[in-house]
Protein backbone atom coordinates (compact mmCIF):
# COMPACT_ATOMS: atom_id res chain seq x y z
CA UNK A 1 0.00 0.00 0.00
CA UNK A 2 2.79 2.41 0.88
CA UNK A 3 4.53 1.81 -2.44
CA UNK A 4 1.29 2.57 -4.24
CA UNK A 5 0.80 5.75 -2.22
CA UNK A 6 4.27 6.95 -3.17
CA UNK A 7 3.45 6.34 -6.85
CA UNK A 8 -0.15 7.55 -6.61
CA UNK A 9 0.46 10.77 -8.56
CA UNK A 10 1.92 8.77 -11.47
CA UNK A 11 -1.01 6.31 -11.39
CA UNK A 12 -3.60 9.03 -11.86
CA UNK A 13 -4.58 9.13 -8.15
CA UNK A 14 -6.55 5.90 -8.58
CA UNK A 15 -6.67 5.06 -4.85
CA UNK A 16 -7.54 8.66 -3.96
CA UNK A 17 -10.48 8.58 -6.36
CA UNK A 18 -11.61 5.26 -4.86
CA UNK A 19 -11.67 6.85 -1.38
CA UNK A 20 -13.51 9.90 -2.70
CA UNK A 21 -16.18 7.83 -4.50
CA UNK A 22 -16.65 5.52 -1.50
CA UNK A 23 -18.61 8.18 0.35
CA UNK A 24 -16.53 7.56 3.50
CA UNK A 25 -15.37 10.99 4.66
CA UNK A 26 -12.75 9.58 7.05
CA UNK A 27 -11.02 7.64 4.25
CA UNK A 28 -10.96 10.72 2.06
CA UNK A 29 -9.56 12.92 4.86
CA UNK A 30 -6.85 10.36 5.69
CA UNK A 31 -5.60 10.06 2.11
CA UNK A 32 -5.54 13.88 1.76
CA UNK A 33 -3.61 14.15 5.03
CA UNK A 34 -1.00 11.64 3.81
CA UNK A 35 -0.22 13.71 0.69
CA UNK A 36 -0.01 16.98 2.66
CA UNK A 37 2.25 15.25 5.18
CA UNK A 38 4.70 14.29 2.43
CA UNK A 39 4.97 17.97 1.50
CA UNK A 40 5.82 18.71 5.14
CA UNK A 41 8.44 15.93 5.32
CA UNK A 42 10.16 17.15 2.15
CA UNK A 43 10.87 20.51 3.77
CA UNK A 44 13.45 18.85 6.03
CA UNK A 45 15.41 17.48 3.06
CA UNK A 46 15.98 20.79 1.30
CA UNK A 47 19.49 22.20 1.06
CA UNK A 48 18.41 25.34 2.93
CA UNK A 49 16.02 24.81 5.81
CA UNK A 50 13.09 27.26 5.68
CA UNK A 51 11.88 27.71 9.27
CA UNK A 52 8.89 29.79 8.17
CA UNK A 53 7.67 27.17 5.67
CA UNK A 54 8.03 24.37 8.23
CA UNK A 55 6.07 26.29 10.84
CA UNK A 56 3.31 27.19 8.35
CA UNK A 57 2.95 23.65 7.00
CA UNK A 58 2.87 22.19 10.52
CA UNK A 59 0.14 24.64 11.55
CA UNK A 60 -1.78 23.92 8.33
CA UNK A 61 -1.74 20.16 9.00
CA UNK A 62 -2.78 20.59 12.61
CA UNK A 63 -5.58 23.10 11.87
CA UNK A 64 -7.08 21.14 8.95
CA UNK A 65 -6.75 17.55 10.14
CA UNK A 66 -6.03 17.32 13.88
CA UNK A 67 -7.47 20.29 15.81
CA UNK A 68 -10.81 19.73 17.61
CA UNK A 69 -12.62 21.90 15.08
CA UNK A 70 -10.72 20.58 12.03
CA UNK A 71 -12.76 20.60 8.82
CA UNK A 72 -11.09 17.37 7.62
CA UNK A 73 -10.69 15.50 10.91
CA UNK A 74 -8.79 12.19 10.72
CA UNK A 75 -10.24 10.77 13.95
CA UNK A 76 -7.15 11.01 16.16
CA UNK A 77 -7.87 10.64 19.88
CA UNK A 78 -7.49 13.63 22.18
CA UNK A 79 -4.36 12.43 23.99
CA UNK A 80 -2.46 12.13 20.72
CA UNK A 81 -3.79 15.50 19.57
CA UNK A 82 -2.41 17.05 22.76
CA UNK A 83 0.97 15.38 22.22
CA UNK A 84 1.25 16.92 18.74
CA UNK A 85 0.06 20.32 19.96
CA UNK A 86 2.70 20.39 22.73
CA UNK A 87 5.49 19.75 20.21
CA UNK A 88 4.31 21.95 17.35
CA UNK A 89 6.72 24.76 18.23
CA UNK A 90 9.39 24.24 17.11
CA UNK A 91 8.20 21.61 14.62
CA UNK A 92 10.55 18.72 13.86
CA UNK A 93 10.40 15.94 11.26
CA UNK A 94 8.86 13.40 13.67
CA UNK A 95 6.01 15.69 14.81
CA UNK A 96 3.23 13.83 12.98
CA UNK A 97 4.55 10.25 13.34
CA UNK A 98 1.66 9.14 15.56
CA UNK A 99 -0.86 10.72 13.17
CA UNK A 100 0.75 8.97 10.20
CA UNK A 101 0.58 5.58 11.92
CA UNK A 102 -3.09 6.25 12.67
CA UNK A 103 -4.11 7.13 9.11
CA UNK A 104 -2.12 4.26 7.55
CA UNK A 105 -4.01 1.81 9.76
CA UNK A 106 -7.30 3.36 8.60
CA UNK A 107 -6.34 3.41 4.90
CA UNK A 108 -5.54 -0.30 4.96
CA UNK A 109 -9.28 -1.10 4.90
CA UNK A 110 -10.15 0.83 1.69
CA UNK A 111 -6.94 -0.43 0.11
CA UNK A 112 -7.95 -4.06 0.65
CA UNK A 113 -11.42 -3.37 -0.70
CA UNK A 114 -10.01 -1.70 -3.80
CA UNK A 115 -7.65 -4.63 -4.44
CA UNK A 116 -10.49 -7.11 -4.06
CA UNK A 117 -12.66 -5.12 -6.51
CA UNK A 118 -9.78 -4.98 -9.02
CA UNK A 119 -9.16 -8.71 -8.74
CA UNK A 120 -12.85 -9.42 -9.30
CA UNK A 121 -12.92 -7.21 -12.38
CA UNK A 122 -9.71 -8.78 -13.68
CA UNK A 123 -11.10 -12.33 -13.36
CA UNK A 124 -14.44 -11.42 -14.95
CA UNK A 125 -14.64 -12.37 -18.66
CA UNK A 126 -16.89 -10.02 -20.59
CA UNK A 127 -18.93 -11.22 -23.57
CA UNK A 128 -18.40 -8.86 -26.50
CA UNK A 129 -20.70 -9.19 -29.52
CA UNK A 130 -19.31 -8.33 -32.92
CA UNK A 131 -21.16 -8.51 -36.23
CA UNK A 132 -19.14 -9.44 -39.33
CA UNK A 133 -20.63 -9.01 -42.81
CA UNK A 134 -18.74 -10.73 -45.60
CA UNK A 135 -21.15 -9.70 -48.38
CA UNK A 136 -20.62 -5.96 -47.95
CA UNK A 137 -20.95 -3.16 -50.52
CA UNK A 138 -17.21 -2.56 -50.54
CA UNK A 139 -16.52 -6.22 -51.11
CA UNK A 140 -18.88 -6.29 -54.13
CA UNK A 141 -17.26 -3.17 -55.61
CA UNK A 142 -13.80 -4.65 -55.16
CA UNK A 143 -14.94 -7.88 -56.80
CA UNK A 144 -16.42 -5.98 -59.79
CA UNK A 145 -13.17 -4.09 -60.32
CA UNK A 146 -11.21 -7.29 -60.14
CA UNK A 147 -13.38 -9.03 -62.75
CA UNK A 148 -13.98 -5.98 -65.00
CA UNK A 149 -12.19 -4.99 -68.27
CA UNK A 150 -8.57 -3.91 -68.13
CA UNK A 151 -8.17 -0.17 -67.74
CA UNK A 152 -6.66 2.08 -70.42
CA UNK A 153 -2.90 1.61 -70.34
CA UNK A 154 -2.09 4.40 -72.79
CA UNK A 155 -0.84 6.65 -70.05
CA UNK A 156 1.35 3.86 -68.72
CA UNK A 157 2.86 3.27 -72.16
CA UNK A 158 3.43 6.97 -72.52
CA UNK A 159 5.17 7.09 -69.13
CA UNK A 160 7.46 4.23 -70.13
CA UNK A 161 8.94 6.43 -72.88
CA UNK A 162 10.49 8.61 -70.18
CA UNK A 163 13.79 7.45 -68.71
CA UNK A 164 15.88 9.05 -65.98
CA UNK A 165 18.70 11.23 -67.24
CA UNK A 166 22.22 9.77 -67.12
CA UNK A 167 24.03 10.44 -63.85
CA UNK A 168 26.87 12.31 -65.58
CA UNK A 169 24.37 14.77 -67.10
CA UNK A 170 22.51 15.36 -63.82
CA UNK A 171 23.37 18.49 -61.82
CA UNK A 172 25.12 18.44 -58.39
CA UNK A 173 23.08 17.74 -55.26
CA UNK A 174 23.60 18.88 -51.65
CA UNK A 175 25.31 15.61 -50.68
CA UNK A 176 28.01 16.23 -53.32
CA UNK A 177 28.69 19.72 -51.94
CA UNK A 178 29.97 18.31 -48.65
CA UNK A 179 32.89 16.65 -50.46
CA UNK A 180 33.70 19.69 -52.63
CA UNK A 181 34.86 22.58 -50.42
CA UNK A 182 35.21 25.01 -53.31
CA UNK A 183 31.65 24.51 -54.56
CA UNK A 184 30.38 24.57 -50.98
CA UNK A 185 31.97 27.97 -50.36
CA UNK A 186 30.55 29.29 -53.63
CA UNK A 187 27.10 28.05 -52.66
CA UNK A 188 27.44 29.58 -49.19
CA UNK A 189 28.42 32.95 -50.72
CA UNK A 190 25.39 32.73 -53.03
CA UNK A 191 23.08 32.04 -50.09
CA UNK A 192 24.61 34.92 -48.09
CA UNK A 193 23.61 37.32 -50.84
CA UNK A 194 20.03 36.06 -50.54
CA UNK A 195 20.08 35.96 -46.69
CA UNK A 196 19.62 32.20 -46.66
CA UNK A 197 22.98 30.95 -45.31
CA UNK A 198 21.34 29.80 -42.06
CA UNK A 199 19.48 27.09 -43.97
CA UNK A 200 22.74 25.62 -45.26
CA UNK A 201 24.39 25.75 -41.85
CA UNK A 202 21.42 23.97 -40.30
CA UNK A 203 21.53 21.27 -42.97
CA UNK A 204 25.29 20.77 -42.55
CA UNK A 205 25.00 20.47 -38.77
CA UNK A 206 22.19 17.93 -39.04
CA UNK A 207 24.22 15.88 -41.56
CA UNK A 208 27.18 15.93 -39.17
CA UNK A 209 24.88 14.84 -36.33
CA UNK A 210 23.53 11.93 -38.41
CA UNK A 211 27.07 10.63 -39.04
CA UNK A 212 28.09 10.64 -35.37
CA UNK A 213 24.72 9.38 -34.07
CA UNK A 214 25.77 5.74 -33.69
CA UNK A 215 29.51 6.24 -33.19
CA UNK A 216 29.99 8.60 -30.24
CA UNK A 217 26.99 9.06 -27.96
CA UNK A 218 28.57 11.79 -25.84
CA UNK A 219 29.47 13.93 -28.87
CA UNK A 220 26.12 13.27 -30.54
CA UNK A 221 24.30 14.41 -27.39
CA UNK A 222 26.34 17.62 -27.33
CA UNK A 223 25.65 18.17 -31.04
CA UNK A 224 21.94 17.58 -30.50
CA UNK A 225 21.82 20.22 -27.77
CA UNK A 226 23.79 22.60 -30.00
CA UNK A 227 21.33 22.14 -32.90
CA UNK A 228 18.38 22.66 -30.59
CA UNK A 229 19.88 25.87 -29.18
CA UNK A 230 20.97 27.32 -32.53
CA UNK A 231 18.04 26.47 -34.77
CA UNK A 232 14.94 25.36 -32.86
CA UNK A 233 14.04 28.82 -31.64
CA UNK A 234 11.84 31.78 -32.54
CA UNK A 235 14.65 33.47 -34.48
CA UNK A 236 14.96 30.69 -37.06
CA UNK A 237 12.84 27.54 -37.31
CA UNK A 238 9.81 28.79 -35.35
CA UNK A 239 10.16 32.39 -36.57
CA UNK A 240 8.38 34.26 -39.39
CA UNK A 241 11.20 33.52 -41.90
CA UNK A 242 11.27 29.80 -41.18
CA UNK A 243 11.91 27.43 -44.13
CA UNK A 244 9.14 25.18 -42.75
CA UNK A 245 5.39 25.60 -43.10
CA UNK A 246 3.19 26.28 -40.08
CA UNK A 247 2.09 22.63 -39.97
CA UNK A 248 5.71 21.42 -40.11
CA UNK A 249 6.69 23.81 -37.35
CA UNK A 250 3.90 22.54 -35.09
CA UNK A 251 4.86 18.93 -35.81
CA UNK A 252 8.52 19.53 -34.89
CA UNK A 253 7.48 21.51 -31.79
CA UNK A 254 5.26 18.64 -30.61
CA UNK A 255 8.02 16.08 -31.17
CA UNK A 256 10.57 18.25 -29.31
CA UNK A 257 8.22 18.77 -26.37
CA UNK A 258 7.38 15.07 -26.25
CA UNK A 259 11.07 14.09 -26.20
CA UNK A 260 11.79 16.70 -23.53
CA UNK A 261 8.90 15.39 -21.44
CA UNK A 262 10.09 11.79 -21.78
CA UNK A 263 13.63 12.80 -20.84
CA UNK A 264 12.34 14.60 -17.75
CA UNK A 265 10.22 11.58 -16.83
CA UNK A 266 13.27 9.33 -17.19
CA UNK A 267 15.32 11.58 -14.90
CA UNK A 268 12.47 11.69 -12.38
CA UNK A 269 12.13 7.91 -12.43
CA UNK A 270 15.86 7.49 -11.96
CA UNK A 271 15.81 9.93 -9.06
CA UNK A 272 12.83 8.15 -7.48
CA UNK A 273 14.51 4.80 -8.02
CA UNK A 274 17.54 6.05 -6.10
CA UNK A 275 15.27 7.53 -3.43
CA UNK A 276 13.36 4.26 -3.08
CA UNK A 277 16.62 2.36 -2.64
CA UNK A 278 18.05 4.77 -0.06
CA UNK A 279 14.90 5.75 1.85
CA UNK A 280 12.60 3.07 3.21
CA UNK A 281 8.90 3.35 3.82
CA UNK A 282 7.61 5.73 6.45
CA UNK A 283 6.27 2.88 8.62
CA UNK A 284 9.77 1.33 8.91
CA UNK A 285 11.29 4.72 9.73
CA UNK A 286 8.68 5.34 12.43
CA UNK A 287 9.32 1.87 13.87
CA UNK A 288 13.07 2.56 14.00
CA UNK A 289 12.52 5.90 15.74
CA UNK A 290 10.36 4.16 18.33
CA UNK A 291 13.08 1.56 18.87
CA UNK A 292 15.71 4.23 19.48
CA UNK A 293 13.42 5.89 22.01
CA UNK A 294 12.89 2.61 23.86
CA UNK A 295 15.69 2.27 26.48
CA UNK A 296 15.91 -1.54 26.32
CA UNK A 297 15.88 -1.89 22.53
CA UNK A 298 18.18 1.11 22.09
CA UNK A 299 20.71 -0.39 24.52
CA UNK A 300 20.76 -3.70 22.65
CA UNK A 301 21.01 -1.96 19.29
CA UNK A 302 23.84 0.24 20.57
CA UNK A 303 25.83 -2.83 21.65
CA UNK A 304 25.10 -4.48 18.29
CA UNK A 305 26.30 -1.57 16.12
CA UNK A 306 29.31 -0.98 18.38
CA UNK A 307 30.64 -4.29 17.05
CA UNK A 308 30.41 -2.88 13.51
CA UNK A 309 32.39 0.29 14.20
CA UNK A 310 33.86 2.18 17.13
CA UNK A 311 31.81 5.34 16.54
CA UNK A 312 28.46 3.72 15.70
CA UNK A 313 27.62 3.07 19.34
CA UNK A 314 28.23 6.75 20.06
CA UNK A 315 25.86 7.56 17.20
CA UNK A 316 22.96 5.95 19.07
CA UNK A 317 23.74 8.01 22.17
CA UNK A 318 24.04 11.19 20.08
CA UNK A 319 20.64 10.61 18.45
CA UNK A 320 19.03 10.09 21.86
CA UNK A 321 20.63 13.23 23.31
CA UNK A 322 19.38 15.31 20.37
CA UNK A 323 15.87 13.97 21.02
CA UNK A 324 16.20 15.10 24.64
CA UNK A 325 17.32 18.50 23.37
CA UNK A 326 14.17 18.67 21.21
CA UNK A 327 12.01 17.84 24.23
CA UNK A 328 13.80 20.63 26.09
CA UNK A 329 12.90 23.07 23.30
CA UNK A 330 9.26 22.00 23.52
CA UNK A 331 9.21 22.52 27.28
CA UNK A 332 9.82 26.27 26.67
CA UNK A 333 12.33 26.45 29.52
CA UNK A 334 14.87 29.24 29.99
CA UNK A 335 17.20 29.85 27.04
CA UNK A 336 20.24 29.43 29.30
CA UNK A 337 19.25 25.81 30.02
CA UNK A 338 18.82 25.05 26.30
CA UNK A 339 22.24 26.57 25.58
CA UNK A 340 23.82 24.41 28.28
CA UNK A 341 22.34 21.32 26.64
CA UNK A 342 23.72 22.39 23.26
CA UNK A 343 27.17 22.95 24.78
CA UNK A 344 27.08 19.55 26.48
CA UNK A 345 26.23 17.75 23.21
CA UNK A 346 28.94 19.63 21.29
CA UNK A 347 31.61 18.98 23.96
CA UNK A 348 30.69 15.31 24.21
CA UNK A 349 30.26 14.33 20.55
CA UNK A 350 31.47 17.05 18.16
CA UNK A 351 34.39 18.74 19.89
CA UNK A 352 35.47 16.30 22.55
CA UNK A 353 38.46 16.91 24.79
CA UNK A 354 39.21 13.18 24.53
CA UNK A 355 40.68 12.21 21.14
CA UNK A 356 39.29 11.96 18.59
CA UNK A 357 37.51 15.31 18.84
CA UNK A 358 34.68 14.07 16.59
CA UNK A 359 33.12 11.13 18.41
CA UNK A 360 30.39 10.31 15.87
CA UNK A 361 30.49 9.28 12.21
CA UNK A 362 29.58 12.50 10.37
CA UNK A 363 31.64 14.65 7.95
CA UNK A 364 34.09 16.96 9.80
CA UNK A 365 32.77 20.01 7.91
CA UNK A 366 29.27 19.25 9.24
CA UNK A 367 30.53 19.22 12.81
CA UNK A 368 32.54 22.39 12.18
CA UNK A 369 29.43 24.17 10.89
CA UNK A 370 27.53 23.30 14.08
CA UNK A 371 30.34 24.46 16.35
CA UNK A 372 30.97 27.73 14.50
CA UNK A 373 27.35 28.70 13.72
CA UNK A 374 25.53 27.35 16.76
CA UNK A 375 23.79 30.66 17.48
CA UNK A 376 22.61 31.16 13.88
CA UNK A 377 21.09 27.70 13.37
CA UNK A 378 18.36 28.08 16.01
CA UNK A 379 16.42 25.02 17.25
CA UNK A 380 17.45 23.00 14.17
CA UNK A 381 21.15 23.16 15.05
CA UNK A 382 21.60 19.35 15.09
CA UNK A 383 19.16 18.55 12.26
CA UNK A 384 21.69 17.60 9.56
CA UNK A 385 23.93 15.67 11.96
CA UNK A 386 21.02 13.74 13.47
CA UNK A 387 19.62 12.86 10.04
CA UNK A 388 23.06 11.67 8.88
CA UNK A 389 23.43 9.45 11.95
CA UNK A 390 19.88 8.17 11.60
CA UNK A 391 20.45 7.16 7.96
CA UNK A 392 23.73 5.46 8.89
CA UNK A 393 22.24 3.51 11.79
CA UNK A 394 19.14 2.57 9.82
CA UNK A 395 21.29 0.45 7.48
CA UNK A 396 22.02 -1.92 10.40
CA UNK A 397 18.41 -2.07 11.64
CA UNK A 398 17.25 -4.99 9.38
CA UNK A 399 20.32 -7.02 10.35
CA UNK A 400 19.66 -6.35 14.04
CA UNK A 401 15.99 -7.35 13.67
CA UNK A 402 17.04 -10.64 12.07
CA UNK A 403 19.61 -11.24 14.83
CA UNK A 404 17.02 -10.43 17.49
CA UNK A 405 14.36 -12.69 16.00
CA UNK A 406 16.62 -15.77 16.15
CA UNK A 407 17.17 -15.49 19.92
CA UNK A 408 15.06 -15.36 23.05
CA UNK A 409 14.85 -11.92 24.67
CA UNK A 410 16.86 -13.03 27.72
CA UNK A 411 19.67 -14.43 25.56
CA UNK A 412 20.22 -11.42 23.30
CA UNK A 413 22.43 -9.54 25.75
CA UNK A 414 24.52 -12.67 26.44
CA UNK A 415 25.01 -13.26 22.70
CA UNK A 416 26.09 -9.64 22.22
CA UNK A 417 28.58 -9.91 25.08
CA UNK A 418 30.04 -13.07 23.54
CA UNK A 419 30.35 -11.32 20.19
CA UNK A 420 32.05 -8.39 21.89
CA UNK A 421 34.59 -10.68 23.61
CA UNK A 422 35.37 -12.38 20.29
CA UNK A 423 35.93 -9.03 18.63
CA UNK A 424 38.17 -7.92 21.51
CA UNK A 425 40.26 -11.08 21.24
CA UNK A 426 40.60 -10.56 17.49
CA UNK A 427 41.77 -7.00 18.04
CA UNK A 428 44.25 -8.11 20.70
CA UNK A 429 45.75 -10.73 18.37
CA UNK A 430 46.03 -8.18 15.55
CA UNK A 431 47.60 -5.61 17.90
CA UNK A 432 50.11 -8.17 19.18
CA UNK A 433 51.10 -9.09 15.63
CA UNK A 434 51.55 -5.46 14.69
CA UNK A 435 53.76 -4.85 17.73
CA UNK A 436 55.82 -7.94 17.00
CA UNK A 437 56.42 -6.85 13.42
CA UNK A 438 57.13 -3.29 14.52
CA UNK A 439 59.71 -4.12 17.19
CA UNK A 440 61.20 -7.31 15.78
CA UNK A 441 64.94 -7.30 15.43
CA UNK A 442 66.41 -9.55 12.78
CA UNK A 443 69.15 -12.09 13.46
CA UNK A 444 71.63 -10.19 11.33
CA UNK A 445 71.11 -7.02 13.33
CA UNK A 446 71.69 -8.88 16.61
CA UNK A 447 74.86 -10.50 15.26
CA UNK A 448 76.15 -7.09 14.25
CA UNK A 449 75.72 -5.83 17.83
CA UNK A 450 78.80 -6.20 19.96
CA UNK A 451 78.65 -7.28 23.59
CA UNK A 452 79.83 -3.83 24.67
CA UNK A 453 76.92 -2.26 22.79
CA UNK A 454 74.45 -4.55 24.55
CA UNK A 455 76.00 -3.70 27.92
CA UNK A 456 75.70 0.00 27.16
CA UNK A 457 72.03 -0.47 26.25
CA UNK A 458 71.42 -2.38 29.48
CA UNK A 459 72.98 0.44 31.55
CA UNK A 460 71.02 3.18 29.84
CA UNK A 461 67.46 4.21 30.75
CA UNK A 462 65.01 1.74 29.11
CA UNK A 463 62.87 3.14 26.32
CA UNK A 464 59.17 2.28 26.47
CA UNK A 465 59.08 1.96 22.69
CA UNK A 466 61.87 -0.68 22.59
CA UNK A 467 61.28 -4.39 23.26
CA UNK A 468 62.39 -5.87 26.56
CA UNK A 469 66.17 -5.91 26.83
CA UNK A 470 66.07 -9.44 28.22
CA UNK A 471 64.68 -10.62 24.87
CA UNK A 472 67.62 -8.94 23.11
CA UNK A 473 70.17 -10.61 25.32
CA UNK A 474 68.49 -14.00 25.13
CA UNK A 475 68.31 -13.90 21.35
CA UNK A 476 71.93 -12.77 21.14
CA UNK A 477 73.06 -15.56 23.43
CA UNK A 478 71.17 -18.08 21.33
CA UNK A 479 72.83 -16.89 18.13
CA UNK A 480 76.30 -16.90 19.66
Buried (B, 14 or more C-beta within 10 A) or exposed (E): BBEEBBEBEEEEBEBBEBBBEBEBEBBBBBBBBBEBBBEBBEBBEEEEBEEEEBBBBBBEBBEBBBBEEBEBBBEBEEEBBEBBEEBBBBBBBBBBBBBBBBBBEBBEEBBEBBEEEEEEEEEEEEEEEEEEEEEEEEEEEEEEEEEEEEEEEEEEEEEEEEEEEEEEEEEEEEEEBBEEEEEBEEBBEEBEEEEEBBBBBBBBBEEBBEEBEEEEEEEBEEBBEEBBEBBBEEEBBBEEEBEEEEEEBEEBEEEBEEEEEEEEEEEEEEEEEEEEEEBBBBBBBBBBBBBBEEEEBBEBBBBBBBBBEEBBBBBBBBBBBBBEBBEBBBEEEEEEEBEEBBEEBBEBBBBBEEEEBBBBBBEEEBBEBBEEEBEEBEBBBBBBBBBBBBEBBBEBBEEBBEBBEEEEEEEBBEBBEEBBEEEEEEEEEEEEEEEEEEEEBEEEEBEEBEEEEBEEBEEEEEEEEEBEBEEBBEBBEEEE
